[in-house]
């Protein structure tokens, strides 16, 4: 006895493949969006760290009359 395969263009298969396709697409869009947000938050955090850092330059002459700059870094 020959088994007949279901018609791939039937409404049930169409709905199934539509569901799988949409869920996969939404999953990939979610992952991409999550990575973009994470990258943006990392950049924003580094910017805030730089913004809250004060650099104080203290320069003086040594015995060879060379200016030497010392930087003090203060985190606010």
N, C-alpha and C positions, 0 to 999 in steps of 0.2 A: 504494500500500500504506500503510495507516495503522499508525503505530508506537504501540504501547501503552506508556503510562508505567508505571513500577513502582508498586506499591501503596504509598501513603505509610504505611499501618498495618502493613506487613510487619515482621518481626522485625529484619531488617537495618537498616531506617530507624529503627526505634524505638531500637535500640542506638546508632546513630550520633548521633541527636538527644539521647539521654540523655548520651552522652559529651561532646558539645559543650556542652550545658547545664551539666553538672557542672564541666567544666574552666573554663568562663567564670565560674561562680559562685565556684569556688575561687580563681581569679585575682583577682576583685574583693575577696574577703575577705582575701586575702594583701596586696593593695595598701592596703586600709583598715587592716589590722593594722600594716603597715609604717609608715604615716603616724602612727598613734597612738603607736607605740613611739618614732618619731623625735621627735614633739612632746613626749612624756614625758621623753626624754633631754635635750632642750633646756631644759625647765623645771628638771630636776634639776641640770643644769650651771649655770644661772643662780643657783639656790638655793645651790649649793656655792660659787659665786663670792661671793655676798653673805655667806655664813657665814664665809668666810675673809678677809673685809675688816674691818679695824678702823678705826673712826672716832674720832679724838681731837679733842675740842673744846677750843680754847684761846681764852678770852674775855678782853678787857681793855677799859678805858675810854679813849676818846680825849679830846681837849681840850674837847669839847662835852659831856662826861659821858654819852656814849652807849656802851652796851655793844656791842662788835663781837665776833662769834664767828668764829673761823677753824677750819675743819675740815681736819685732815690725814687723808689716806686711805692706809692701809698694806695692801698685799696680802701675806698670809702665804704 
